[in-house]
Amino acid sequence: MQPKAVIFDVGGVLLGSPFLAALRWAEDWDIPVGALKKIFGDYARSPKQDEDPSLWNEVECGRVELADFVTKMKSELLRELSPEHRAANIKAEDFDPFSEAEPVALMLDLSYEVRSKGIRTAILTNNVKEWRQWRDRIPIELFDPVVDSCEVGLRKPDPEIYLLTCSQLGVAPWECLFLDDHPDNIEGARAVGMEALLVSDDFEATVMEVHSRL
């Protein structure tokens, strides 16, 4: 069945991967990847009932300032690194994986094509309010609605954020095709009834797969 809506993630789909950018950022700051993983923990894990959410979860839900996270990150890093390490001087404005992110032309062309067929397009992204400049790097007017975790207080793979997106689109979950580069977010979409495709760095393959569904 042809979808009534195609929902796009941002980082790793419409823009370059923030996960790869974070690894490059860590390399630039001479931060061991292992230390970075300790800070972020299980990135996609949603807090269970009566469990305190991770600090990064709260940043992406818009409830904690990025500067507060960076302060905590420095404290954690300096437990393992020398007090003279460069990381001691990190500021919030130094931590932005979208600062050099480039649009993925194939995926933007796909969004134009989908829309030209009369199919709704939307964005569903886990993001940080201090990183809003990503909106200037893509034709945001192509997507309605734009559901941003830091604005709605929910993040993928929480089922409620997928259902909220469907509600704003005015379609049922099973009428949507969802594109994301994180396996847990794909599983979250499928759990609410969406059709979902995992996007790799082979964007041509993703475009062909979407074409087969249109």
C-alpha positions in Angstrom: 0.0 0.0 0.0 1.4 3.4 -0.9 2.0 5.5 2.2 0.0 8.6 2.8 3.0 10.2 4.6 6.8 9.8 4.6 8.5 10.9 7.8 12.2 11.8 7.7 14.8 12.0 10.5 17.3 14.8 10.2 20.8 13.8 11.2 22.0 10.8 9.1 19.0 11.2 6.7 18.5 14.8 5.5 21.9 16.0 6.9 25.2 14.2 7.6 25.2 11.8 10.6 25.6 13.5 14.0 27.0 10.2 15.4 29.9 10.3 12.9 30.3 14.0 13.6 30.4 13.3 17.3 33.2 10.8 16.8 35.1 13.4 14.7 34.5 16.0 17.4 35.9 13.7 20.0 39.0 13.1 17.9 39.5 16.8 17.4 39.4 17.3 21.1 41.6 14.3 21.8 38.8 12.6 23.8 38.8 8.8 24.0 35.7 7.3 22.4 35.3 5.1 25.5 35.0 8.1 27.7 32.4 9.7 25.4 30.4 6.5 25.5 30.4 6.5 29.3 28.9 10.0 29.3 26.1 9.3 26.8 25.5 5.7 27.9 22.9 3.8 25.9 21.9 6.7 23.7 18.5 5.4 22.5 17.4 3.9 25.8 14.1 5.4 27.1 13.7 5.7 30.9 11.5 3.1 32.5 8.7 4.1 34.9 10.0 5.5 38.2 13.5 5.7 36.7 15.5 8.9 36.4 16.2 9.7 32.7 19.7 10.2 31.5 20.9 13.8 31.3 21.2 13.6 27.5 17.6 12.4 27.4 16.6 15.6 29.2 18.7 17.8 26.9 17.0 16.4 23.8 13.6 16.8 25.5 14.3 20.5 26.1 14.3 20.3 29.9 18.1 20.7 30.5 20.3 23.4 29.0 23.1 22.2 26.7 25.5 24.3 28.9 24.6 22.3 31.9 25.2 19.0 30.1 28.6 20.3 28.9 29.6 21.2 32.5 28.7 17.7 33.6 30.5 16.2 30.6 33.7 18.1 31.5 33.5 16.9 35.1 33.2 13.3 33.9 35.9 13.6 31.3 38.4 15.1 33.8 38.0 12.1 36.1 39.9 10.2 33.4 41.9 12.8 31.7 44.6 15.2 33.0 43.3 18.5 34.5 45.5 20.2 31.8 43.7 18.4 29.0 42.0 20.5 26.3 38.6 19.2 27.4 38.8 21.3 30.5 38.1 24.3 28.3 35.1 23.0 26.4 32.1 25.3 26.2 28.6 24.6 25.0 29.2 26.4 21.7 32.1 24.0 21.1 29.8 21.0 21.1 27.6 21.0 18.0 27.8 18.1 15.6 25.6 20.0 13.1 28.1 22.9 12.8 29.5 21.4 9.6 26.7 19.1 8.6 26.0 19.1 4.9 22.6 18.4 3.3 22.2 15.0 1.7 21.1 15.9 -1.8 19.6 12.6 -2.7 17.4 12.6 0.3 16.2 16.2 -0.2 15.5 15.3 -3.9 13.5 12.3 -2.6 11.4 14.6 -0.3 10.6 16.9 -3.3 9.6 13.8 -5.3 7.4 12.4 -2.5 5.7 15.7 -2.1 5.1 16.1 -5.8 3.1 12.9 -5.7 0.7 14.4 -3.2 2.1 12.4 -0.3 2.6 14.3 3.0 6.1 14.8 4.3 7.2 15.4 7.9 10.3 15.6 10.0 10.6 13.7 13.3 13.9 14.4 15.0 15.7 14.1 18.4 17.4 17.4 18.7 18.7 20.1 21.0 17.2 23.5 21.2 20.7 25.2 21.0 21.3 23.4 17.6 18.4 25.0 15.7 20.6 26.1 12.9 20.1 22.8 11.2 16.8 24.3 10.0 18.7 26.7 7.8 20.4 23.9 6.0 17.4 22.2 4.5 14.2 23.5 2.8 12.1 23.3 6.0 9.0 24.4 4.1 9.0 20.9 2.4 8.0 19.3 5.7 4.8 19.8 7.6 4.8 19.1 10.5 8.3 19.3 12.0 8.3 17.4 15.3 11.4 18.2 17.3 12.0 16.4 20.6 13.3 19.5 22.3 10.0 21.3 21.5 7.5 18.5 22.4 9.3 17.0 25.5 9.4 13.5 24.0 12.1 11.7 22.1 12.5 8.6 19.9 12.0 5.7 20.5 9.2 6.7 23.0 6.0 5.5 21.2 4.3 8.7 22.1 6.4 10.9 19.8 5.6 8.7 16.8 1.9 8.9 17.6 2.1 12.6 18.0 3.6 12.9 14.6 0.8 10.8 13.1 -1.7 12.9 14.8 -0.3 16.1 13.4 -0.2 14.6 10.0 -3.8 13.4 10.3 -2.9 9.8 9.3 -2.7 6.4 11.1 0.7 4.9 11.9 0.3 2.1 9.3 -0.2 4.8 6.6 3.3 6.2 7.3 6.8 5.3 6.0 9.5 6.4 8.5 13.2 6.9 7.6 15.8 6.9 10.3 19.5 6.0 10.7 19.3 4.5 14.2 18.0 0.9 14.6 16.3 1.6 17.9 14.3 4.4 16.4 13.3 2.1 13.6 12.1 -0.5 16.1 10.2 2.2 17.9 8.4 3.2 14.8 7.5 -0.4 13.9 6.2 -1.0 17.4 3.4 1.5 16.8 2.6 0.1 13.4 4.6 2.2 11.0 6.5 0.9 8.1 10.1 1.9 8.6 13.4 1.8 6.7 16.9 2.0 8.3 18.9 4.5 6.4 22.6 3.7 5.9 25.3 5.8 4.1 24.1 4.1 0.9 21.5 6.8 0.2 20.9 5.5 -3.3 19.7 2.2 -1.9 17.3 4.0 0.4 15.9 6.1 -2.5 15.4 2.9 -4.5 13.6 1.3 -1.6 11.3 4.2 -1.1 10.6 4.3 -4.8 9.4 0.7 -4.6 6.8 1.7 -2.1 5.4 4.8 -3.9 
